Amino acid sequence: MFWVLLLLTAWAAVLASCALLLRAAAVASVAAPAPPDGGAGGYRPDALNLYEAAYLAGGPRRVAELTLLSMQRGRRLLLARTGWATVVDPVARDPHERSVLGALGPDGQAPVDAVRSAAARDEAVRVLADRLDAAGLALPVSARRAVAGGVRAVRRAAALVAATAVAALCLPADGTGRAVVLCWFSMPLLLALGCLAIARFETYPYSAWASPAGQRLLVALDREQGEGDPLTAVALRGVRVLADPALRAALARATGGRGPTPGDGPVQGPAQGI
């Protein structure tokens, strides 16, 4: 009956991790300060600018991608399908564009990966995050980290259940059927998977970055403008909505640190539009 000890180990891991995740989810649900009007902090869906919508929907990386695409759309930046960005107009319209131009450096050309990462870490994004946090539209960093840690703990517990089930099946037979052993181990596994599913739909109904008030704004914005403007669609749903394969390639391709070669943009063809 040594397999029973393995089963108890699996149950202990699942119960502890599920309790951790549920506690983190409960804290996250009340972590954001309540907007003063009980709704969205005085914001209307059409009052959110695209950078704010991008942060609430996808975090700093989404803001950086939106900035790159906005500059490309205004023909102030070339995004080549080779994964390189080249400055066309070195005049920034806002702090986010200034961060992109700063990441491109004096040569005016750099890998899209590096530019995106630098822009996502820039002070302009931190100021944006603080503003949305103060308005009660974004989840505090501590709440996001707690929920993410809880999710990782439950995933590890699910993997432990599978491992202990395999180990139990490899033990010498003690008269208990293999099907019975699997049924016993399926219960903690189902609990772990169910907890992950509940966390996915209750904690992240629209975005892992937005508070409940922010999520309501995103849903309303998506309903009102999500299909009308390509940049709004990118802010809400990410670069996967891009119709231009050259743009998708420019943002997805990793250059691996290779320096630019003559004709990187023109030969491969810059992306022309969203």
Contacts in CASP RR format, 6 or more apart in sequence:
PFRMAT RR
TARGET T0000
AUTHOR 0000-0000-0000
METHOD contacts of the structure
MODEL  1
MFWVLLLLTAWAAVLASCALLLRAAAVASVAAPAPPDGGAGGYRPDALNL
YEAAYLAGGPRRVAELTLLSMQRGRRLLLARTGWATVVDPVARDPHERSV
LGALGPDGQAPVDAVRSAAARDEAVRVLADRLDAAGLALPVSARRAVAGG
VRAVRRAAALVAATAVAALCLPADGTGRAVVLCWFSMPLLLALGCLAIAR
FETYPYSAWASPAGQRLLVALDREQGEGDPLTAVALRGVRVLADPALRAA
LARATGGRGPTPGDGPVQGPAQGI
1 174 0 8 1.000
1 176 0 8 1.000
2 171 0 8 1.000
2 174 0 8 1.000
3 168 0 8 1.000
3 171 0 8 1.000
3 174 0 8 1.000
3 176 0 8 1.000
3 181 0 8 1.000
6 164 0 8 1.000
6 165 0 8 1.000
6 167 0 8 1.000
6 168 0 8 1.000
7 164 0 8 1.000
7 168 0 8 1.000
7 184 0 8 1.000
7 185 0 8 1.000
7 188 0 8 1.000
9 160 0 8 1.000
9 164 0 8 1.000
10 157 0 8 1.000
10 160 0 8 1.000
10 161 0 8 1.000
10 164 0 8 1.000
10 165 0 8 1.000
10 185 0 8 1.000
10 188 0 8 1.000
10 189 0 8 1.000
11 188 0 8 1.000
13 156 0 8 1.000
13 157 0 8 1.000
13 160 0 8 1.000
13 161 0 8 1.000
13 188 0 8 1.000
14 154 0 8 1.000
14 157 0 8 1.000
14 158 0 8 1.000
14 161 0 8 1.000
14 188 0 8 1.000
14 189 0 8 1.000
14 191 0 8 1.000
14 192 0 8 1.000
15 191 0 8 1.000
16 153 0 8 1.000
16 157 0 8 1.000
17 150 0 8 1.000
17 153 0 8 1.000
17 154 0 8 1.000
17 156 0 8 1.000
17 157 0 8 1.000
17 192 0 8 1.000
17 195 0 8 1.000
18 154 0 8 1.000
18 157 0 8 1.000
18 191 0 8 1.000
18 192 0 8 1.000
18 195 0 8 1.000
20 149 0 8 1.000
20 150 0 8 1.000
20 153 0 8 1.000
20 154 0 8 1.000
21 147 0 8 1.000
21 149 0 8 1.000
21 150 0 8 1.000
21 151 0 8 1.000
21 153 0 8 1.000
21 154 0 8 1.000
21 195 0 8 1.000
21 196 0 8 1.000
21 199 0 8 1.000
22 195 0 8 1.000
22 199 0 8 1.000
24 143 0 8 1.000
24 146 0 8 1.000
24 147 0 8 1.000
24 149 0 8 1.000
24 150 0 8 1.000
25 147 0 8 1.000
25 199 0 8 1.000
25 202 0 8 1.000
25 203 0 8 1.000
27 143 0 8 1.000
27 146 0 8 1.000
28 139 0 8 1.000
28 143 0 8 1.000
28 144 0 8 1.000
28 146 0 8 1.000
28 147 0 8 1.000
28 203 0 8 1.000
29 203 0 8 1.000
29 212 0 8 1.000
31 139 0 8 1.000
31 140 0 8 1.000
31 142 0 8 1.000
31 143 0 8 1.000
31 211 0 8 1.000
32 133 0 8 1.000
32 136 0 8 1.000
32 137 0 8 1.000
32 138 0 8 1.000
32 139 0 8 1.000
32 140 0 8 1.000
32 143 0 8 1.000
32 211 0 8 1.000
32 212 0 8 1.000
32 213 0 8 1.000
33 134 0 8 1.000
33 136 0 8 1.000
34 136 0 8 1.000
34 213 0 8 1.000
35 41 0 8 1.000
35 42 0 8 1.000
35 43 0 8 1.000
35 135 0 8 1.000
35 136 0 8 1.000
35 137 0 8 1.000
35 213 0 8 1.000
36 42 0 8 1.000
38 213 0 8 1.000
39 213 0 8 1.000
39 216 0 8 1.000
40 137 0 8 1.000
40 213 0 8 1.000
40 214 0 8 1.000
40 216 0 8 1.000
40 217 0 8 1.000
41 135 0 8 1.000
41 136 0 8 1.000
41 137 0 8 1.000
41 213 0 8 1.000
42 135 0 8 1.000
43 135 0 8 1.000
43 137 0 8 1.000
43 214 0 8 1.000
43 217 0 8 1.000
44 217 0 8 1.000
45 217 0 8 1.000
45 220 0 8 1.000
45 221 0 8 1.000
45 224 0 8 1.000
45 225 0 8 1.000
46 221 0 8 1.000
46 224 0 8 1.000
46 225 0 8 1.000
48 56 0 8 1.000
48 217 0 8 1.000
48 221 0 8 1.000
50 66 0 8 1.000
50 70 0 8 1.000
50 231 0 8 1.000
50 232 0 8 1.000
50 235 0 8 1.000
51 63 0 8 1.000
51 66 0 8 1.000
51 67 0 8 1.000
51 96 0 8 1.000
51 128 0 8 1.000
51 235 0 8 1.000
52 128 0 8 1.000
52 131 0 8 1.000
52 132 0 8 1.000
52 137 0 8 1.000
53 217 0 8 1.000
53 218 0 8 1.000
53 221 0 8 1.000
53 232 0 8 1.000
53 235 0 8 1.000
53 236 0 8 1.000
54 62 0 8 1.000
54 63 0 8 1.000
54 65 0 8 1.000
54 66 0 8 1.000
54 234 0 8 1.000
54 235 0 8 1.000
54 236 0 8 1.000
55 62 0 8 1.000
55 63 0 8 1.000
55 125 0 8 1.000
55 128 0 8 1.000
55 129 0 8 1.000
55 132 0 8 1.000
55 138 0 8 1.000
55 209 0 8 1.000
56 132 0 8 1.000
56 137 0 8 1.000
56 138 0 8 1.000
56 207 0 8 1.000
56 209 0 8 1.000
56 210 0 8 1.000
56 214 0 8 1.000
56 215 0 8 1.000
56 217 0 8 1.000
56 218 0 8 1.000
57 206 0 8 1.000
57 207 0 8 1.000
57 209 0 8 1.000
57 210 0 8 1.000
57 218 0 8 1.000
57 235 0 8 1.000
57 236 0 8 1.000
57 237 0 8 1.000
57 238 0 8 1.000
58 207 0 8 1.000
58 208 0 8 1.000
58 209 0 8 1.000
58 238 0 8 1.000
59 120 0 8 1.000
59 209 0 8 1.000
60 120 0 8 1.000
60 121 0 8 1.000
60 125 0 8 1.000
60 129 0 8 1.000
61 116 0 8 1.000
61 120 0 8 1.000
62 235 0 8 1.000
62 238 0 8 1.000
63 96 0 8 1.000
63 119 0 8 1.000
63 120 0 8 1.000
63 125 0 8 1.000
63 128 0 8 1.000
64 96 0 8 1.000
64 100 0 8 1.000
64 115 0 8 1.000
64 116 0 8 1.000
64 117 0 8 1.000
64 119 0 8 1.000
64 120 0 8 1.000
64 125 0 8 1.000
65 116 0 8 1.000
65 234 0 8 1.000
65 238 0 8 1.000
65 239 0 8 1.000
65 251 0 8 1.000
66 231 0 8 1.000
66 234 0 8 1.000
66 235 0 8 1.000
67 96 0 8 1.000
67 97 0 8 1.000
67 99 0 8 1.000
67 100 0 8 1.000
67 119 0 8 1.000
68 77 0 8 1.000
68 79 0 8 1.000
68 85 0 8 1.000
68 100 0 8 1.000
68 112 0 8 1.000
68 115 0 8 1.000
68 116 0 8 1.000
68 119 0 8 1.000
68 251 0 8 1.000
69 79 0 8 1.000
69 231 0 8 1.000
69 234 0 8 1.000
69 239 0 8 1.000
69 242 0 8 1.000
69 247 0 8 1.000
69 274 0 8 1.000
70 97 0 8 1.000
70 231 0 8 1.000
71 77 0 8 1.000
71 97 0 8 1.000
71 100 0 8 1.000
72 78 0 8 1.000
72 79 0 8 1.000
72 247 0 8 1.000
72 271 0 8 1.000
72 273 0 8 1.000
72 274 0 8 1.000
73 230 0 8 1.000
73 231 0 8 1.000
73 273 0 8 1.000
73 274 0 8 1.000
75 88 0 8 1.000
75 89 0 8 1.000
76 87 0 8 1.000
76 88 0 8 1.000
76 89 0 8 1.000
76 91 0 8 1.000
76 97 0 8 1.000
77 85 0 8 1.000
77 86 0 8 1.000
77 87 0 8 1.000
77 88 0 8 1.000
77 89 0 8 1.000
77 100 0 8 1.000
78 85 0 8 1.000
78 86 0 8 1.000
78 88 0 8 1.000
78 265 0 8 1.000
78 270 0 8 1.000
78 271 0 8 1.000
79 85 0 8 1.000
79 112 0 8 1.000
79 246 0 8 1.000
79 247 0 8 1.000
79 250 0 8 1.000
79 251 0 8 1.000
79 270 0 8 1.000
79 271 0 8 1.000
80 86 0 8 1.000
80 250 0 8 1.000
80 264 0 8 1.000
80 265 0 8 1.000
80 268 0 8 1.000
80 269 0 8 1.000
80 270 0 8 1.000
80 271 0 8 1.000
81 245 0 8 1.000
81 246 0 8 1.000
81 249 0 8 1.000
81 250 0 8 1.000
81 253 0 8 1.000
81 268 0 8 1.000
81 269 0 8 1.000
81 270 0 8 1.000
81 271 0 8 1.000
82 250 0 8 1.000
82 253 0 8 1.000
82 255 0 8 1.000
82 264 0 8 1.000
82 265 0 8 1.000
82 268 0 8 1.000
83 111 0 8 1.000
83 112 0 8 1.000
83 113 0 8 1.000
83 249 0 8 1.000
83 250 0 8 1.000
83 251 0 8 1.000
83 253 0 8 1.000
83 254 0 8 1.000
83 255 0 8 1.000
84 109 0 8 1.000
84 110 0 8 1.000
84 111 0 8 1.000
84 112 0 8 1.000
84 250 0 8 1.000
84 255 0 8 1.000
84 260 0 8 1.000
84 264 0 8 1.000
84 265 0 8 1.000
85 100 0 8 1.000
85 104 0 8 1.000
85 109 0 8 1.000
85 110 0 8 1.000
85 111 0 8 1.000
85 112 0 8 1.000
85 115 0 8 1.000
85 250 0 8 1.000
86 104 0 8 1.000
86 108 0 8 1.000
86 109 0 8 1.000
86 265 0 8 1.000
86 270 0 8 1.000
87 101 0 8 1.000
87 104 0 8 1.000
87 108 0 8 1.000
87 109 0 8 1.000
90 101 0 8 1.000
90 108 0 8 1.000
92 98 0 8 1.000
92 100 0 8 1.000
92 101 0 8 1.000
94 124 0 8 1.000
95 122 0 8 1.000
95 123 0 8 1.000
95 124 0 8 1.000
95 127 0 8 1.000
96 119 0 8 1.000
96 122 0 8 1.000
96 124 0 8 1.000
96 125 0 8 1.000
98 124 0 8 1.000
99 118 0 8 1.000
99 119 0 8 1.000
99 122 0 8 1.000
99 123 0 8 1.000
99 124 0 8 1.000
99 125 0 8 1.000
100 115 0 8 1.000
100 119 0 8 1.000
101 108 0 8 1.000
102 118 0 8 1.000
103 110 0 8 1.000
103 114 0 8 1.000
103 115 0 8 1.000
103 118 0 8 1.000
103 119 0 8 1.000
104 110 0 8 1.000
104 115 0 8 1.000
109 260 0 8 1.000
111 254 0 8 1.000
111 255 0 8 1.000
111 256 0 8 1.000
111 257 0 8 1.000
112 250 0 8 1.000
112 251 0 8 1.000
112 253 0 8 1.000
112 255 0 8 1.000
113 254 0 8 1.000
113 255 0 8 1.000
113 256 0 8 1.000
116 251 0 8 1.000
119 125 0 8 1.000
129 138 0 8 1.000
132 138 0 8 1.000
133 139 0 8 1.000
133 140 0 8 1.000
136 211 0 8 1.000
136 213 0 8 1.000
136 214 0 8 1.000
137 210 0 8 1.000
137 211 0 8 1.000
137 213 0 8 1.000
137 214 0 8 1.000
137 217 0 8 1.000
138 209 0 8 1.000
138 210 0 8 1.000
138 211 0 8 1.000
138 214 0 8 1.000
139 208 0 8 1.000
139 209 0 8 1.000
139 210 0 8 1.000
139 211 0 8 1.000
144 208 0 8 1.000
144 209 0 8 1.000
147 199 0 8 1.000
147 203 0 8 1.000
147 208 0 8 1.000
148 208 0 8 1.000
151 196 0 8 1.000
151 199 0 8 1.000
154 192 0 8 1.000
154 195 0 8 1.000
154 196 0 8 1.000
154 199 0 8 1.000
155 192 0 8 1.000
155 196 0 8 1.000
157 188 0 8 1.000
157 192 0 8 1.000
158 189 0 8 1.000
158 192 0 8 1.000
158 193 0 8 1.000
158 196 0 8 1.000
161 185 0 8 1.000
161 188 0 8 1.000
161 189 0 8 1.000
161 192 0 8 1.000
162 189 0 8 1.000
164 185 0 8 1.000
165 181 0 8 1.000
165 182 0 8 1.000
165 185 0 8 1.000
165 189 0 8 1.000
168 181 0 8 1.000
168 185 0 8 1.000
169 178 0 8 1.000
169 181 0 8 1.000
169 182 0 8 1.000
205 215 0 8 1.000
206 215 0 8 1.000
206 218 0 8 1.000
206 219 0 8 1.000
207 214 0 8 1.000
207 215 0 8 1.000
207 218 0 8 1.000
210 217 0 8 1.000
210 218 0 8 1.000
218 236 0 8 1.000
221 232 0 8 1.000
221 236 0 8 1.000
222 236 0 8 1.000
222 237 0 8 1.000
225 232 0 8 1.000
226 232 0 8 1.000
226 233 0 8 1.000
226 236 0 8 1.000
227 233 0 8 1.000
230 241 0 8 1.000
230 242 0 8 1.000
230 243 0 8 1.000
230 274 0 8 1.000
231 274 0 8 1.000
233 241 0 8 1.000
234 241 0 8 1.000
234 242 0 8 1.000
234 274 0 8 1.000
239 247 0 8 1.000
239 248 0 8 1.000
239 251 0 8 1.000
239 252 0 8 1.000
240 248 0 8 1.000
242 248 0 8 1.000
242 251 0 8 1.000
242 274 0 8 1.000
243 274 0 8 1.000
244 271 0 8 1.000
244 272 0 8 1.000
244 273 0 8 1.000
244 274 0 8 1.000
246 269 0 8 1.000
246 270 0 8 1.000
246 271 0 8 1.000
246 272 0 8 1.000
247 271 0 8 1.000
247 273 0 8 1.000
247 274 0 8 1.000
249 271 0 8 1.000
250 271 0 8 1.000
END
